[in-house]
Every structure is written in C-alpha cells, then in structure tokens.
Amino acid sequence: MDYAEKTDKELVRLSRRGDERAARELVHRFERPVFSIVFRMVRDRELAEDLSQDVFVRTFNNLDRYDRSYRFSSWLFKIAYNLTVDHLRKRELPTISVHGAPDALTPERQEATSLNLESDEEAPDDRLVAKELAGELEEAIGGLREDYRTAILLRHVEERSYEEISEIMGIPLGTVKTYIFRARRELRAALSGSYDDSED
C-alpha cells in the first residue's frame, strides 16, 4: 500500500482504525507548514517545536471529531492556531524579530519554511536580489501584529483561500479581508525602501 498516494481524508480514515503508517504520513505531510505557522506566531524555535508536537497529539486524539466536509489541512491549521493563541495569551509573549531572536531558525529549518521569491529561470544576480527581498519580507512580517501576520502567512505561504482562513482563525470573512489588506499595506510601507534604487 502506497500511503504517499492516498488523500488526506483516506489517511485520516486509516489513522482512525489505528494504522500507524497512515498517521506518520499525515505528520510527514504537514509538519513543515504547521511548524512554519506556529514559529512565526511565537518567534521561538524550541517553543514552536514543542507546540507543533502538541498540535499533532491533539489532532490524533480528536480525529473522531474531524468533519470530512472540510479539508483536513484547514482543520489541522485551526487546531494549530487555537493552541498557539491560547499559549500566547497565557504567556503574554512579546513579538520579536526573527533576525534578532536568540532561538532563531537553523539554516535548514529556515530554508524549509521560508518565503520563496526565487525562480529557476532567473539570472544569478536576480536570484540574489530575490533572496535579499525574501529576508526583508520575513523581517517585515515579523513586525506585524499577530492576527495580521497569521492571516498573511496563511494566504501567501500556505496559499489558503479567504474562506479557509476564516474557518482556521474563527473570524468573519470580511475581517479576514480587512486583516490581509492592512497587512499588505503595512508590508508595502516597510519594504518601500527596498525599491528606492530600482529602475522602471
């Protein structure tokens, strides 16, 4: 049985029956995006790893509550979002820049969860510029308020629809659009200096 070719919902069904390989495949598929979202919310590598593990424990303990009419990934991200928000509210952790954090991502983990603005078709100089802009964008995103940051990451990193983001974050669709609009506006303002020397 090739688990890699099965859909998320098929893997959930098998996991409910106690199939450990199916459960491992689900973790393999979603450990990177879950860690990415959690890390960018808490800005602490070790804490993000611990919380991500808690997300999967909670997910598998509650598989019987999963509604198959929704995408599994949306349900999983909702668990990740709620668990992380609960932790932040209890700890009242401050938002800090990823570049100034002592527990910042390792190079390998950062590459796996980074915003990719590069293209294989670009010249080396263009790829260097794209990498620099990606770093500046990461820093700018780190400066957003928590709900703006989560919405923009779900939209542009995880490529979730507005409807899915509404479900994940538990907020109205109109609020999602407002958060993303305001986040983009703040990011444009933060990055405006990057384009001062650019040519038309």
N, C-alpha and C positions, 0 to 999 in steps of 0.2 A: 504494500500500500504506500503510495507516494503522497505523503502528507503535505508537501510543498505545493502540490497542485490543487489541494482542496480549498474551498472557500472558507472565509472566516466562520460563517454560520455552521458549516459542516464540521469544522474543528470544535466549535462550541458544543455541538450535539455529541460528538465523540468524547469530549472532555467531561461532559455531564455523566457519561457512562463509566468514567474512571480511566479513560485512555490517557496515559501519561505522555505519550509521544505527541498526541494532538495538543495537549496543554503546552508542551515545550515548544511546539511550532508556533502557537499563538504568542508566547513570550518572545520568541525569536523575531517575529514579525513586528512587534510593537514596542520592544524595549527601547529602541532608539528614539522614536517620536515621543514616548511617554517621558523618558529622561530629559529630552530636549525641552519640552514644555515645563516640566517641574523645575529643572535647573534654572531656566530663565525667570521663573517666578521667585525662587528662593535665593539664587545667586551664590550657592554654596555647593560644591561638588559632592562632598561626603553626605551632606543632608539630602541632596537630590537623589543620590543612590539609595539611601535608606527609605525615603518616601516612595520612590519608584517601586522598590521591593514591596512596600506596604500596599501600593496600588494593586499589584498583581495578586497579592494574598487576598485582599478584599474582593477583587474581581472573581477569583475562582471560588471563594466562599459564598458568593452570591450569584453564581451562574443560573440558578433556578429562577432568578428574578429578571433575567435578561429578556426583553421583549423583542422577538425576531422581526417585528415590523420596522425596527430601527437598525441602522448599521451598527455592527459590533464595535467598530472603532469609535463611533460617537459616544456610545455607552461607556466604553473604557476611558475615553478622554474626560467624560463628565465625572467619573469616579476620581480620576487623577486631579482634576481641577478642584473638586469639592474637598478632597482630602488635603490638598496643599493649602487652599484658602483657610480651612479650619486650623491647620498648623500655624499659618502666618498670624491668624487672629489671636491664637493662644500665646504665641511667642512675641508678637508685635515686632517682627524683624524689619529693620530698615532696608530700603532699596539701595544697592550699591552697584557701581560699575563693574562689569566682569573683568575689565582690564586692571582694576585696582584691587581685586579681591585676592587674598592670600590663598584661597581654595579654588582658584580659577581652574577651568578645564585643562586636562592634559592635552597636548597637541593632537593625539589620536582621537580623543573624545570630541575635541572642538571641531575637527575635520568632519566627524560623523554627524554633527548636529548643526553645522554652520549654514548660513545663508549663502547659497551658491549663485554668484552673479557671473561666473565664468562660462566660456563656450570653447569647445574643442576647435572651432573654426577661427578663433581669434588669434591674432599675432601675439608673440610673447609679451610685447610692451602693453598690448591691450589687456592681456590676462593679468599682468601685474597691477594695472590700474583697477581692474575689476576686483582683485583680491584686496587692495587697499580700501576701496569703497565698501567692500563687504565688512571689513574690520570697523570702519567708521559707522556703518549702519548698525552693526552689533552693539557698539557703544551707545549710539543714539537710542536704540530700542531699550537698552538697559536703563535709560533715564526716563522712560515713560512711566506713568502711574500704572499700577498693577493690572487693572482691568483693560486699559488701552493696550498694554503690552500683550496680554493674553489674547485679546481679540485679533490683533495684527499678526501674531505668530500663527494662530490657528488658520487665518485666512491666507497668509503668504508663505508660510513654511510648510504647514500641513495641508494647505490647499482645500480647506473645508468651506462648504457653502455657508451663506449667511444663516440659513435655516439650521444647519448643524451647529454653528457657533451659538445660536440662540438656545438650542437644546443643551449643549455642553455647559454653557455658562449660566443657564437658568434665568435668562433675561429676555425681554421682548425683542422681536426682530428689529424694530425701529431703533432700539437702544444699541444693538449691535452695529447698525449702520452709522449711528452717531459716533460710537467709540472709534470705529475704523476711520471715519472721515477726520475726526480730531487727531487721531494717532498719525495719520498720513500728513496732516498739516504740521504737526509738531516735528515729525521726522524731516520734512522738507526744510523747515526752518533751521533745524540742527545741522543738516547737511549742505545748506546753501553755500557755505564757504568752500565746499569741495569743488564747486563748479565755477568759481570766480575766474579762474585762469583758463577755462575751457574755451575752445573755438567753436563757432557756429558751423 
